[in-house]
Amino acid sequence: MQLYLLFLLLVQGCGLVVGKFDDFDDTDDIVEYDDNDFAEFEDANEDAAEEVLQKVTTVQDDEEEATVELEDQEDFEDPDIVGEGDAEGEPFDDEEFEGYEEADRPSSRSKDPIKIVNVPHHLQNSWESYYLEILMVTGLLAYIMNYIIGKNKNNRLAAAWFNSHKELLEGNFSLVGDDGVNKEPTSTGKLNQENEHIYNLWCSGRVCCEGMLIQLKFLKRQDLLNVLARMMRPASDQVQIKVTMNEEDMDTYVFAIGSRKAMVRMQKEMQDLSEFCSDKPKSGIKFGLPDSLSILSEMGEVTEGILDNRMVHFLSNHADKIESVHFSDQFSGVKILQEEGQPLKLPDTKKTLLFTFNVPGIGNTYPKDMESLLPLMNMVIYSIDKAKKYRLNREGKLKADKNRARVEENFLKMTHAQRQEAAQIRREEKKRAEKERIMNEEDPEKQRRLEEAALRREQKKQEKRQMKMKQIKVKAM
């Protein structure tokens, strides 16, 4: 095949040379053709032919060498030849060819055997590799589902309470459900949702009271963490009612009744109970009340006046739902802590009636349980009328006034040092402002007159102090 290709290349090269000479006429001079500009193409064709010949010759030599090597290997591996060599008694050293067979087959023994390594467990594509993500997604779905379910349940409980109390409230108040958006009070006839577990209802338009605020405080059923916490520490939904009385429609007294635990806590936290009801909570057994209820009262007369037969009937029949009942003409809220600083004046007080009721079920509440709170709302209405009608006798009134004067005096003693310090600070600020005004005056004459006036005022104050001191000494003598 190679000889055939070489022959074709030679024939082609000769044809090109002959064709070039045929292009000239007989009269043309061949020497001139060799000397012209196209002679270089002839040299290029000859060089190409020589290169092809060299390549073919090289390929033939390589094939001959490969053939000779193969023949030599066959001769070397021929057993007859090997036998003849041994027969001739040539010396053969075993140590010289030690390990030759192993080196002769490098492809099979020199390479390490293939080891199949198992894929690590954390790199495998299995569900076990995503357990953390699965837990996170599951927890998120559980939180969302609990939020929806808890929110809807609180909404149903609030609607059930309002539907069962709507007729009673509309019969005693002209305005039920004012949302406070409009300037003029308007009755919306529905609850105002503060958040997912608190609902408010404002009622007004009744004699002897400014208004009544009802707050439904349900458990945080929409919060999964709160639900889990309540498994360890159960709690109840609550209904809190605050009635603000008119100033002339309630006498001066402080009274509270409820569970013993609630009374102890309120006596520590509430400002009015801690000041006017310093005695420990007393049992109400002698008034016909259950042992679970305790009483805090400013005076024994108040207890006997408020706990009439109808009031005792309400409290006895619904003692398990009553957390606290609090009547006070000095209600100012929670006691101010010492860390927050002592106020310089007495806090503003209002005549208020406070009620806190526990919803039955201890957390496992159903809409039908809200109807059982209707008798307690009747007790609230009766308490409003009772507070308007009840009046202290002359001795009780004098004792109540003494108690309020004592509290005010104690407060002034406690705040005397603070008021002196505040007055000293005001005086120093006034002096500093006057000195700055004098220093900022550009006219030297006017500045001098201002300084003299300030000095005269200071001297007059000193003289007054000295006169007071002399008068005190004369009185002492």
C-alpha positions in Angstrom: 0.0 0.0 0.0 2.8 2.4 0.8 4.6 1.6 -2.4 1.4 2.3 -4.3 1.0 5.7 -2.6 4.7 6.6 -3.4 4.1 5.6 -7.0 1.1 7.9 -7.3 3.0 10.8 -5.8 5.8 10.4 -8.3 3.5 10.2 -11.2 1.7 13.3 -10.1 4.9 15.2 -9.8 6.1 14.2 -13.2 2.8 15.2 -14.7 3.1 18.7 -13.3 6.6 19.1 -14.7 5.5 17.9 -18.2 2.5 20.2 -18.2 4.6 23.2 -17.5 6.9 22.5 -20.4 4.0 21.9 -22.8 2.7 25.4 -22.1 5.7 26.9 -23.9 6.2 27.1 -27.6 9.1 25.5 -29.4 10.8 28.8 -29.9 10.8 29.5 -26.2 14.1 29.2 -24.4 14.1 26.7 -21.6 16.9 28.5 -19.9 14.8 31.6 -19.8 12.0 29.7 -18.2 14.3 28.4 -15.5 15.3 32.0 -14.7 11.8 33.4 -14.6 9.8 34.1 -11.5 7.8 30.8 -11.7 10.8 28.6 -11.2 10.3 28.7 -7.5 7.1 26.6 -7.8 9.0 23.8 -9.4 11.5 23.8 -6.5 8.6 23.6 -4.1 7.1 20.6 -5.8 10.4 18.8 -5.8 10.9 19.5 -2.1 7.4 18.2 -1.3 8.2 15.0 -3.3 11.4 14.5 -1.4 9.7 15.0 2.0 7.0 12.4 1.0 9.8 10.0 0.0 11.6 10.5 3.3 8.4 9.9 5.3 7.6 6.7 3.4 11.2 5.5 3.8 11.0 6.2 7.6 7.7 4.3 7.9 9.2 1.3 6.0 12.3 1.3 8.3 10.1 1.4 11.4 8.0 -1.5 10.2 11.1 -3.5 9.4 12.6 -2.9 12.8 9.3 -3.8 14.5 9.2 -7.0 12.5 12.8 -7.9 13.5 12.0 -7.3 17.2 9.0 -9.5 17.1 11.0 -12.2 15.4 13.8 -11.9 18.1 11.2 -12.2 20.9 9.8 -15.3 19.2 13.3 -16.7 19.0 13.9 -15.9 22.6 10.8 -17.6 23.8 11.2 -20.6 21.6 11.6 -23.7 23.8 13.8 -25.5 21.3 16.3 -22.7 21.3 16.3 -22.6 25.1 16.8 -26.3 25.2 19.8 -26.1 22.9 21.4 -23.4 25.0 21.0 -25.6 28.1 22.4 -28.6 26.2 25.5 -26.7 25.3 26.2 -26.3 29.1 26.3 -22.5 29.2 26.5 -21.3 32.9 23.1 -20.2 34.3 22.9 -18.2 37.5 19.5 -18.4 39.3 20.2 -15.3 41.3 20.8 -13.3 38.2 17.2 -13.8 37.0 15.6 -13.6 40.4 12.3 -11.7 40.3 12.4 -11.6 36.5 9.1 -13.3 36.1 7.5 -10.7 38.4 9.1 -7.8 36.5 8.1 -9.3 33.2 4.3 -8.9 34.0 4.0 -5.4 35.4 0.4 -5.0 34.2 -1.1 -7.7 36.4 1.0 -7.5 39.7 2.7 -4.2 39.9 -0.7 -2.3 40.2 -2.5 -2.1 43.5 -5.8 -4.1 43.7 -9.0 -2.1 43.2 -10.7 -1.3 46.5 -14.4 -0.4 46.6 -14.9 2.2 49.3 -18.4 2.7 50.7 -19.9 6.2 50.5 -19.9 7.9 53.9 -23.3 7.9 55.6 -23.6 11.8 55.7 -23.1 11.9 51.9 -25.8 9.5 51.0 -29.1 10.8 49.6 -31.5 9.4 52.1 -34.2 10.8 54.4 -31.9 10.4 57.4 -29.6 13.1 56.0 -32.4 15.7 56.3 -33.8 14.9 59.7 -33.0 18.4 61.0 -34.8 20.1 58.1 -37.7 17.7 58.6 -37.9 18.6 62.3 -37.9 22.3 61.5 -40.6 22.1 58.9 -42.7 19.9 61.1 -42.4 22.3 64.0 -43.2 25.3 61.8 -46.3 23.5 60.5 -47.4 22.6 64.0 -47.0 26.2 65.1 -49.1 27.5 62.2 -51.8 24.9 62.7 -51.9 25.7 66.5 -52.1 29.4 65.8 -55.1 29.0 63.5 -56.9 26.6 65.8 -56.2 28.6 69.0 -57.2 31.9 67.4 -60.5 30.5 66.1 -61.3 29.0 69.5 -60.8 32.2 71.3 -62.9 34.0 68.8 -65.7 31.4 69.3 -65.5 31.8 73.1 -65.7 35.6 72.8 -68.7 35.4 70.5 -70.5 32.9 72.8 -70.0 35.2 75.8 -71.2 38.3 74.0 -74.3 36.5 72.6 -75.3 35.3 76.0 -74.8 38.7 77.7 -75.9 41.1 75.0 -79.5 41.3 76.1 -78.6 42.0 79.7 -76.1 44.7 78.8 -78.4 46.4 76.3 -81.1 46.4 79.0 -78.9 48.3 81.5 -76.7 50.5 79.3 -77.7 52.8 76.4 -74.4 52.4 74.7 -72.8 49.0 74.2 -69.7 48.5 72.2 -68.2 51.9 71.5 -64.9 51.5 69.6 -63.7 55.1 70.3 -63.0 55.8 66.6 -65.7 58.4 66.2 -65.8 61.7 68.1 -69.3 61.1 69.2 -70.0 57.9 71.1 -71.8 55.3 68.9 -73.0 51.9 69.8 -71.4 49.2 67.6 -73.0 46.3 69.3 -69.9 44.1 69.0 -66.6 43.3 70.8 -63.4 45.1 70.0 -60.5 42.6 69.4 -57.3 44.0 70.9 -55.2 40.9 69.9 -55.7 37.2 69.4 -56.6 36.5 73.1 -57.9 39.8 74.5 -61.3 41.3 73.6 -62.8 44.6 75.0 -66.3 46.0 75.4 -67.1 49.5 76.6 -70.6 50.2 78.0 -71.9 53.6 79.2 -75.2 55.4 79.6 -76.3 54.3 83.0 -77.1 56.2 86.2 -74.5 56.5 89.0 -71.5 55.3 86.9 -69.4 56.9 84.1 -69.0 53.6 82.3 -68.0 50.0 82.4 -65.1 48.3 80.7 -65.3 44.5 80.1 -62.1 42.7 79.2 -62.1 39.1 78.1 -58.6 37.7 78.8 -58.4 34.3 77.2 -55.4 32.0 77.3 -52.8 32.4 74.6 -54.1 29.3 72.7 -52.5 30.7 69.5 -49.0 30.4 71.1 -47.6 26.9 70.9 -45.1 27.5 73.6 -47.8 28.8 76.0 -49.9 25.7 75.3 -47.0 23.5 76.2 -46.3 25.6 79.4 -50.0 25.2 80.4 -49.6 21.4 80.4 -47.3 21.8 83.4 -49.1 24.7 85.0 -52.9 24.9 84.1 -54.6 28.3 84.0 -58.1 29.6 83.4 -59.6 32.2 81.1 -60.7 35.3 82.9 -63.4 38.1 82.6 -62.3 41.4 84.1 -64.8 44.2 84.7 -64.0 47.7 85.7 -66.8 50.1 86.7 -66.0 53.8 87.2 -68.4 55.4 89.6 -69.4 59.0 89.8 -67.8 61.0 92.7 -71.1 61.7 94.4 -72.5 58.2 94.0 -70.1 56.2 96.2 -69.0 56.7 99.8 -65.4 56.6 101.1 -64.4 53.0 101.9 -62.1 50.2 100.6 -63.3 46.6 100.5 -62.3 43.4 98.7 -63.3 39.7 98.7 -62.0 36.7 96.8 -59.8 33.7 97.0 -57.2 33.8 99.8 -54.4 33.6 97.3 -55.8 36.5 95.3 -56.3 38.6 98.4 -52.7 38.1 99.6 -51.4 39.0 96.2 -53.6 42.1 95.8 -52.7 43.4 99.3 -49.1 43.4 98.3 -49.6 44.9 94.8 -52.5 47.3 95.1 -51.8 50.8 96.5 -55.2 51.3 98.2 -55.4 47.8 99.8 -51.8 48.0 101.2 -52.6 51.4 102.8 -56.1 51.1 104.1 -56.4 47.3 104.7 -53.3 46.5 106.6 -54.8 43.5 108.5 -54.5 40.0 107.2 -57.3 38.5 105.0 -60.1 37.2 107.2 -62.4 34.2 106.6 -66.0 34.9 105.6 -67.5 31.9 107.3 -69.4 34.0 109.9 -71.1 35.8 107.0 -72.3 32.6 105.5 -69.6 32.5 102.8 -67.5 29.4 101.7 -64.2 28.8 103.4 -62.4 29.4 100.0 -63.3 33.2 100.1 -61.4 35.7 102.3 -62.2 39.3 103.1 -60.1 42.5 103.2 -61.9 45.5 104.6 -61.1 49.0 105.9 -63.7 48.8 108.6 -66.0 46.1 109.9 -69.0 48.3 109.2 -68.3 48.2 105.5 -68.2 44.4 105.5 -71.6 44.2 107.2 -73.1 46.8 104.9 -72.0 45.3 101.6 -72.5 41.6 102.4 -76.3 41.5 102.5 -78.4 38.4 101.8 -78.5 38.8 98.0 -74.8 39.5 97.8 -74.0 36.4 99.9 -76.2 34.4 97.6 -74.3 35.4 94.5 -70.9 34.8 96.2 -71.8 31.4 97.7 -73.3 29.9 94.6 -70.5 31.0 92.3 -67.5 30.9 94.6 -65.5 28.6 92.2 -65.7 31.3 89.5 -64.9 34.3 91.6 -61.3 35.4 91.7 -61.8 38.8 93.3 -64.3 41.6 94.0 -62.8 45.0 94.8 -64.6 48.2 95.9 -62.5 51.3 96.5 -62.8 55.1 96.5 -59.0 55.4 96.5 -58.2 53.2 93.6 -54.9 54.3 91.8 -53.7 51.0 90.4 -50.6 49.0 91.2 -48.2 50.1 93.9 -45.2 52.1 92.7 -42.0 50.2 93.3 -39.1 51.8 95.2 -36.8 51.3 92.2 -38.9 53.6 90.0 -38.6 56.5 92.5 -41.1 58.0 95.0 -43.6 60.4 93.4 -43.7 63.9 94.8 -47.5 64.0 95.0 -50.3 61.6 95.8 -51.5 59.6 92.8 -54.9 60.4 91.3 -57.6 58.2 92.6 -61.1 57.3 91.3 -64.0 55.5 92.8 -64.0 52.1 91.2 -65.5 48.7 91.3 -63.4 45.8 90.0 -64.5 42.2 89.3 -62.4 39.3 88.2 -64.1 36.0 87.2 -62.6 32.7 86.2 -64.2 30.8 83.3 -65.0 27.2 84.1 -62.9 24.4 82.6 -59.4 25.5 83.7 -58.3 26.0 80.1 -60.5 23.3 78.6 -63.3 25.7 78.0 -66.2 25.3 75.6 -68.6 28.0 74.2 -71.5 26.6 76.3 -69.4 27.4 79.5 -69.6 31.1 78.8 -73.3 31.1 79.6 -72.6 30.1 83.2 -71.1 33.6 83.8 -74.4 35.4 83.2 -75.4 35.3 86.9 -72.1 37.0 87.8 -73.0 39.8 85.4 -76.2 40.2 87.3 -74.1 40.5 90.5 -72.1 43.3 88.8 -75.3 45.3 88.0 -76.5 44.7 91.6 -73.2 45.9 93.0 -73.4 49.1 91.1 -76.8 49.9 92.6 -75.5 48.7 96.0 -72.5 51.0 96.0 -74.8 54.0 95.2 -77.2 53.2 98.0 -74.8 52.3 100.7 -73.6 55.1 103.0 -71.4 55.1 106.1 -72.7 56.3 109.4 -71.2 59.2 111.2 -68.6 57.3 113.1 -67.6 55.3 110.1 -67.3 58.5 108.0 -65.0 60.1 110.7 -62.8 57.0 110.8 -62.5 56.9 107.0 -61.5 60.6 106.9 -58.9 60.0 109.6 -57.5 57.1 107.6 -57.1 59.2 104.5 -55.5 62.1 106.5 -53.1 59.6 108.0 -52.1 58.2 104.6 -51.6 61.7 103.2 -49.5 62.7 106.2 -47.3 59.6 105.9 -46.9 60.3 102.2 -45.8 63.9 102.9 -43.2 62.7 105.5 -41.8 60.2 103.1 -41.5 62.8 100.3 -40.3 65.7 102.5 -36.6 65.2 101.8 -37.3 64.7 98.1 -39.4 67.9 97.9 -36.7 69.9 99.7 -34.1 68.6 97.3 -36.4 69.5 94.3 -36.9 73.0 95.8 -33.1 73.4 96.2 -32.5 72.4 92.6 -35.1 75.0 91.5 -33.5 77.7 93.5 -30.0 76.9 92.1 -31.4 76.9 88.5 -33.0 80.3 89.1 -29.7 81.8 90.5 -27.8 80.3 87.6 -30.2 81.8 85.0 -30.0 85.3 86.7 -26.1 85.2 86.7 -26.1 84.3 83.0 -28.5 87.2 82.3 -26.1 89.6 84.1 -23.0 88.3 82.3 -24.7 88.5 78.9 -25.5 92.2 79.5 -23.3 94.3 77.2 -23.8 97.7 78.9 -21.3 97.8 81.9 -23.5 100.3 83.8 -26.6 98.2 83.5 -24.7 95.2 84.4 -23.4 96.9 87.6 -27.0 97.9 88.6 -28.2 94.3 88.1 -25.4 93.0 90.3 -26.3 95.5 93.1 -30.0 94.6 92.9 -29.1 90.9 93.2 -26.9 91.6 96.2 -29.6 93.6 98.0 -32.1 90.8 97.5 -29.7 88.4 99.0 -29.1 90.6 102.0 -32.8 91.0 102.6 -33.2 87.2 102.6 -30.4 86.9 105.1 -32.0 89.5 107.4 -35.4 87.6 107.3 -33.6 84.4 108.3 -32.0 86.1 111.2 -35.3 87.7 112.4 -36.9 84.2 112.3 -34.1 82.7 114.3 -34.4 85.5 117.0 -38.2 84.9 117.2 -37.7 81.2 117.7 -35.2 81.9 120.6 -37.6 84.3 122.3 -40.4 81.8 122.2 -38.1 79.1 123.6 -37.2 81.3 126.5 
